[in-house]
Amino acid sequence: MVDDRKQRLVDKIANFLVEIGLEVKKAHLQQQTFLPGISVDHGAILIDESRLLYPGDLLHEAGHLAVISAQQRKQAQDNVSKKASEEMMAIAWSYAALLHLRLEPSVVFHDGGYRGWSDALIENFTQGRYIAVPMLQWIGMTVDEKRAKEVGIKPYPNMIRWLLE
């Protein structure tokens, strides 16, 4: 049984993901998944709420989908990416998303993930020491402080767009 707080968090995150153009479906996942209770099928995020341990993992998985092209998203299955650059961009994307949703960093960077580096990620991001912003800027999803001043928009963690075209 999913508790009310967890259900509200799942709903809030899932609604955001749908609003930005990602497909989210409830599912009963029989197979073991990389992130408990989450899988991807042809770009759709599948959620098995009975097996989902950390709702913030939805943002991380969505980050993987967000930083690949629409064509790649349509073909994405299960564990979306094994590229280090996309992993770093997914981490930075998920931080921007959690701030947009006014969630605590520990929702995404929880103790059960990130190979023991959750506290370091929280410390770095909350102190403005961001990883992967140059890569997100390169693909047109955000800008750093210098570029933001040049073009007159807010810098990361604000996003120009949430999905790569």
N, C-alpha and C positions, 0 to 999 in steps of 0.2 A: 504494500500500500504506500502510495506517495503522500508525504505530508504536505500540508497547505503551503508552507513557505517555499518548499522545493517546487511545487506545482506552479505557484505564481511566478517563480524565477524562470522555469522552463517556458511558460506561456509568454512572458515578457521577451525573452530571447528569441523564441520561435516567431513571434509576431514581427519583431524587428527584421529578422532574416527574410521573412516573406515580403515585408515592405521594401527591402532593398533589391528584391528580385530573385532571391534564392527559393528553391522549392523545399518544403519541409513536410514530412509525412510521418504519422505514427505507424509503428510496425511492431510485429512480434519477431524478434531476431533469434533464430535458432543457433546460429553459428557464433563462435568466439569472435569478438571484434577487438581491434587495437585499443579503442577507447570504449569502455563498457557502456553498452546501451546505445551506441551510435555506429551507423554505417552510412555508406554513400552508394547510391545506385543511379547511374547515368546522370550524375550531378544533383540528384535529390538527396537531402539529408534525411536519413531514416532514424527515428527515435523510438527506442523501446524503453518506455518510462519505468517499467518494472526492473530493468537492469541498469538504468542510467545512475551512475554514482555521483557525478559532478556536472551539474547543469552548465557550468562555465566551459566545459569541454565542447559544447555546441558552438560557442564563439570561436574557439580555436580551430575546430574542423571547418567552420564557415570561412575562416581566414584562409585556409588552404584553397578552398574553392574560389574565394574572392580574387586571389592574386594570379589566377590562371585565366587564359582566354575563354570566352564563351564556348568556343568549339571544344576546348579541352574539358571544360566543365561538363558538357553534355556526355562526354565519354568517361568521366571519372567514376571509379569504382572503389569501394572499400577504403583502404588506407591511401589517401589521395596522392601524396607526394613523398618522395624520399630524398629530394634535393635539399641541401642545407640552406640555400638561398631562400627557397620557398618556405621552409620551416621558420627562418628568422622573420620573413615578411608576415607569416601567419601570426607569429607572436606579437609583432608590432601592430598589426591590424586588429587583433583581438583586444589589445590594450586600448586602442582608440575607440573600439566599439563599446567596451565596458564603461569608459568614461562618458560616451554618448548616452548610454543607458543609465548613467548615474549608479553604477554598481561598484562595490569594493574590489580592488585588485585581486584579493584572495579568492574571489569567485572564479576567476580564470586561473590564476597562479596559486592553485591549492596544493596542500602538502602531498597529495597523491600523484602528482605529476612532475614533469620537468626534471626528472632524475636528481632530485634533491636541490635544485637551483631556484625553487619558487621564491624563497625569501630574497635572494640576490636579484631576481628579476623585478620583484616588487620594489625593492630599494632603488635599483637603477632607474626604473621608469618613473617612480614618484619623485625622484630627484632631478628628472629631466635628462637623464643619461639614456637616451633611446638607442636601441639597435635597429638596424634595417631601414631607417628613414631614407637614406640615399637610394636604396633599391625601390622603395615605394614611390619616391619622387621620380625616379627614372621611368617608371611605368605610368606616371601621371595620376597617381592616386592621392598624393599629398605634396606639400612643399616644406622645406626646412625654413628656419627663421630668416636666413638671408634672402632666399627667393621670395618668401612671403612679403617681406618689406618692399621688394622690387615690384611685385605685382599687386600689392594692396589687399592681400587676403590673410586669413589666420593660418599660422603654421601647424604642423603636426603637434599634437594629436588630433587636430581637426582634419577631416578628410574632404578632398575635393569630390571624390566619388568613392563608393563602397565596392564596386565591382569593376574589374578589368574588362574592357569591351572585347 
